[in-house]
Structure formats: C-alpha cells, structure tokens
C-alpha cells in the first residue's frame, strides 16, 4: 500500500509538472459518504449501524491536441492480487478527431441505457433488482459521433461482458447508445448484445427518458431482456424492468426524491443473470437531501425503501424495509 501511495504522489507530481509546462488541464478531487443503515424488515439486524459507504479519488483533464482523460478509484474497495484495477471504476483516454467524431479506450462505463443506471454510486440510495446485479465498469473501446446540433450523441462500444469472471473472461458485449437532448426531454436509449456464457447471448433494449419542468425532474426507464432460447420458446416480453423517479428542488438547499421499480422475469429458460427466472419484485422509496452550505459539496440525506413481491434467489428481498441516513462531501484539491 505504501508503494502504491508513493507511486500515486509521484505520478500526480509529474502530471502537474507537464501541465505547468504545456498549459494542459487537470482536476483532482475527492468525495466521501458515511451512512447510518437500519433494517426494519426481514433483513438481519446484525447489519445495522454506522458504516463508510465509499471514498473516491477522481482525476480528469486534457492534454495535447484533442486528448482528454478520466479516472475514478474507490479507495475503500479492496484490490485482488491479480488486478489493481478492481478498485478503479473507470480509467480511460478520449481522443476528439474533430467536432463530430471521438474515440475512447480503457476501463469504461458499459453503455446501457437508463437514468437509474447512469447515476454515480455515491448518489444512489436504493436500486432496482437489475441495477443491483449488473457490473457496469469493464475494459473496452468505443467510437462516438455527435450531430452538428450538439443535441444527439451516438456511441458504439465493444467491451468485456459484465458477466465475465475469473476463468471466463473471454466474453464480450456490443453496445449502441443514443444520448439525446431536447431541452425538456432527454434520452439514454441503448440496444445491447451481451455474452453471458461463451457463445450465448442476451439482448437488452433500454429506453431511458428524462422530463424536466422547472425544478421538477421525472425519469422513466423501460427495459426488455431476451435470450435466443427465449425467442425460440416464444417467451418474449416476459423479462422486463420499469423504473421511475421524481425529484423536486425546494429552494436552494432541499431536494425531495421518490422512486419506484418493478423487475419481472417470467421466462421458462435461464439466461438473465441480473433478474432471475421467477422474480417479480417491486421497490418503492423516498427521501430528502439537504445542502446546508452555499454549494452542493456537502449533502445530508435520509432515505427509506420498501420491497414487495417474490425474489427467492435475488438481491432485493420481499418485506424488507431499509432506512439510510448519511453525509456526503466533495472537495477539489487541484484545478488547473
């Protein structure tokens, strides 16, 4: 650990030196969140109490002609002996060929549509069954094309499958994403072909919609999932998720949040490793965020969630109720 820390300091010093010489940019920031977590339902009381949720280090900036980079590491997440990258959410390099085309490579966010999926982990209080079980950071490469109106961005990505594990890493995902901006209506739509076992694929169609009106934001995500076996069996439209949320800003210091999700898999054949066959689980939650400072770098939250339905082998358990109360803060160390 000491060697890693010394290496990090030397690396940052070197980057700062280069930036000073060539007038490149660098932003170095950190963020942390601590929570009090209490199970009110079926979950064991042994999990109750204060805990540190995460401590993140973030670096991003630009250099040269058209190059930019981004890096985020969870300092409280353990690395394995075989991979230092286990605790790194993303670390990738972008190259803007021109105002329309850009290329990116490294450990990236897997291009799956939806606004719940798009949230940063530090800003999440509760998740749908699907998002609880998808591994959303993988190594890969992507190409993006932005229309001249700067309101539409299309990305094609090839990356390792979110279902790759030790001993079975040579499986992949092909993702096509449309990011749209229509002022009061924004989109994150995707079509995904994901290998869950060698030469076996599941397809996702994810339609993420965001509507804004004044200080109110409404998100609705629709996702359907289908494997080749399910197409053969005629089990279409039986594996899906519906996810929604409403946020309302009250003045400059308060945000109210309400969310709900419904994950269903009534298929006969296996293949969906995120929402297992036999699942029909609903998640309903709500809470408040308070920003006591003039900026939003300090946040207090209180959030309640309730799960109902059936999910024998899944993550969300029926009749479980959870309360989270916590503090989040962000700080900029360097901005040049």
N, C-alpha and C positions, 0 to 999 in steps of 0.2 A: 504493500500500500504506500509506503514512504517513497519507493522508487517511482510509482505512478504519479504521486503528488509532485515530486521534484520535476519529473518529465513534463507534467502539465504546466508548471510555472515557467520552465524554460521555453516551452512552446509558445505560451502567451507572450513572453518577453520578446521572442523572435518575431511573432506576428506584429506586435506593436512597433518594433523597430522598422520592419518593412513598410508598415502603414505610414509611419512618420516620414520615411524617405520618398515613397511613391504616392502619398496622398490617397491611399486606399481607405476603405471604411471598415470599422469593426465595432460591434456591440457585444458587450459581455454583461450578462445579467444572471440573477439567481431568483428562485422562488421556493417557498416552503409552505406546507399546510399541516396543521395538527388538529385532531378531532377528538371529541368525546363521543363514543359509539355505544348505543344501548339497544339490545334486542328486547322487544316487547312481546314477541310471539313465540313461534316454535323453535327458533334457533337457541343454542345453549347459552346460558348466562355467563359462562366462562369467557366469552369473547367480549364482554362489556368492559368499558373503561377508556382511559385516555390512550392515544396512540399517535405516532407520527405517520401521516399518510405518505408524504413524499418531500424530497428536497431535490430540486432540479438546478442544473447548470446549463445556461443557454449561450451560444455564441453564433453570431451571424454577421455577414458583411459582404463586401465586394472587393475585387482587385482586378487589375489588368483591364482589358477591353472586353466587357460583356460577361465576366465571370462573377459569380456570387456563390455563397455557401451558407449552410445552416447546420447546427449541431445542438442536440439536447440530450443530456445524460441524467438519469435518475441516480443520485449519489447514495440513496438508501437501498438500491436494488443490487443484490449480490451478482458477481460475475462467476462464470464457471471457469474451470481450469483450461478448458479448450477455447473459450471465447471471451475476450474482454468486451465484445460488442453486446453482450447480454444486457447490460445496464444502459446501453445507448438506445434511445428511442429512434432517433434519426441522425444521420450524418451524410450529407450529400452535396454534390457540386453541380451548379447550374451554369449553362453557357447560352447566352442570348445571341443567336446567329444574326437576327435582325429584329425589327419591331414586332414581327409576327411569329417567328419560329424560335424555339428554345429546346435544349437538350438537358437531361439531368441523369445522374448516376450516383449510386451509393445505397445506403440504407434509407428507405423512403417509407412514407405512409402508403399502405396498399390502397389503390384507387377504388374505393367502394362508395357508392352514393349514400346520401342521407345526412341530416344535420345533427342527429344524436351521435352518429359515428364520427362526425367531424370535430366534436368537442375535444379539447385538450384534457387529459386525465385529471389534472389538478382542478378543473372546473366541473367535474362530474360528481353528483351526489347519489344517483341511482341510475341503473341502466336496464335496457330490455334484455331478455334472455340471449338474443342473437349477439348483441354488442358485448355482453359479458363473456362470450366464449370465442370471439374472433381475435386472432393475433394480428394486429393491424400494422406492424412495422416489420418490413422484410427488405432484403437486398434485391436491387433491380435497376432497371433503366427505363426512361420514359422520354417521349417526344411530345411537345405541346405546340398548338397553333392557336394564336389569338386573332380574332377578326379585327378589322380596322376600326370598328366602332368601340373596341375595348370593353364590350359587354358580353362577349362569348369567348370561352377558352375551352379547347378540346384537347384531351390528353390521352395518349395511347401508352400503356405501361406493360412491360413484361417483368415479372418478379418471381421470387420463390413463393411457393404456396404458403398461405397462412397455416396450413396443416402439416408443414414439414417438421420432422422431429429427428432426433439423433438416430442415425442409421437409415433414415428415409428422407434425405434432403433433396434428392434429385427429382423434385416435383415442382410445378410452376403454376402461375396464374397469369392470364391475359385480361387486362382491364381497359375499358374505354369509358372515359368520363367527360361529361359536359357540365361546365360551370357557367351558369347564365346569370345575368344581372339586368333586371327590368325595373329598377328603382323599387317599386312596392312589391315586386315578385322576383325572388331569386331561386335558382335551382342548383342542385347537385344530383345529376342523373348518371347512372352507370349501367353498363352491361358487362358482366364478368363471367369468365370461364375458368374455373378453379379446379385443379387436380387435388383430390382428397386422398387418393391412393394412386400408385403408378398406373397410368393409362385409364384412370377412372375419374370422371369429371362431374362437377355440379355447376349449374348455371345460376347466376343471380341477375335479376332485373330490379334495380333500386331507384326509386324516384323520390328524391328529397326536395321538398318545396318549402320556401320561407316567404311569408307575407308580412309586410310592415305597414303600420298605420300610426303615425305619431310616435308615441313612446311604448306602443304595444307591438310585440313580435309573436307571430303564430307559425310554428313549424309542423309540418305533417310529412312523414316518411312512409312510403309504401314499398314493400319488398316481397318478391316472389322467388322461390328457390326450386329448382328441378334438376334431377339427375336423368341420365339416359334410361336407367331401369324404370324410373317413374313414368317417363314418356311412353315406354313400351307397355307398362301396366295400365296406362290411362289415368294415372294418379296426378293429374295436373291441377293446379290451383288449390292444393291441399296443404301446402307448406308455405307459410307466409308470415309476415310481421307488419303490424300497423303501429306507428309510433308518433305521438304528438306532444307538443308542449306549447305553453303560453307564458310569456314574460311581460311584465308591466313595470315600467320605471315610475316611481313615485318621487317626484322632486329630483334632487341630485345625489341623494345618499341612500336610497332604498330601491330594491328590485324585488318584486313578488314573482314566484315561479310555481307553475303547476305542470305536471307531466303525466302521461299515461302510455302504456304499451301493451300490445296483445300479440303474443307469439304462439303460432299454431303449427303442428306437424301431424297430419292425419294420414300420412302415406303408409303403405304396407311395407315398402322396401327401405332399407337403411341407405345412408349416403350423406345426409345432412349431419355434420359433426357439431354444429352450433345449437340447433334446435332439434332435439332427438325425436324420433317417432313416438307418438303417444302424448306429446306435450300440448297443453293448452293452458297457458299461464298469463295472467294479467297483472300488471304492475301499475299502481296509482300512487302518486306522490305530490308533495307540495311543500313550499317553504319560503324563506325570506333571506335576502342578502342585504347587509348594511355596510356602507362605506363611510367610516367615521372621519376620515381625513379628507382634505380637499381634492386629492387624487384618488384613483381607484387601485392604488398599490397596497392598500390594507383592506381586508374584507372579513367580516363576520358572517357566519351563516347558521341557520337552523333548518333542518330538512327532515321530513317524515315520509316513509314509504310503506306500502302495504301490498302483499302479493296474494293472489287468489287463483284457484284452478287446480290443475294437476301437472306434475313435473317430476316424476319418480326419480329419475337419474340426473336431473339438471341442476343448474345453479340456483335459480330463484325457487324457493320452497313455499308451497301454499300455506296460508295463515300466518306467515312470518310478518312481523312489523318491526321496522328499524327507525331509530332516531339518531341523527347525526348533528352535532353542534361543533363548530370549529372556527379556526382563524387561519387566514391565508395572507401572506405578504410577499411582495415583489420588490426587488431593488436593482438598480442599474449601477454596475461597478465602473464600466468604461463605455463611453460612446464617442467615437471619433470618425 
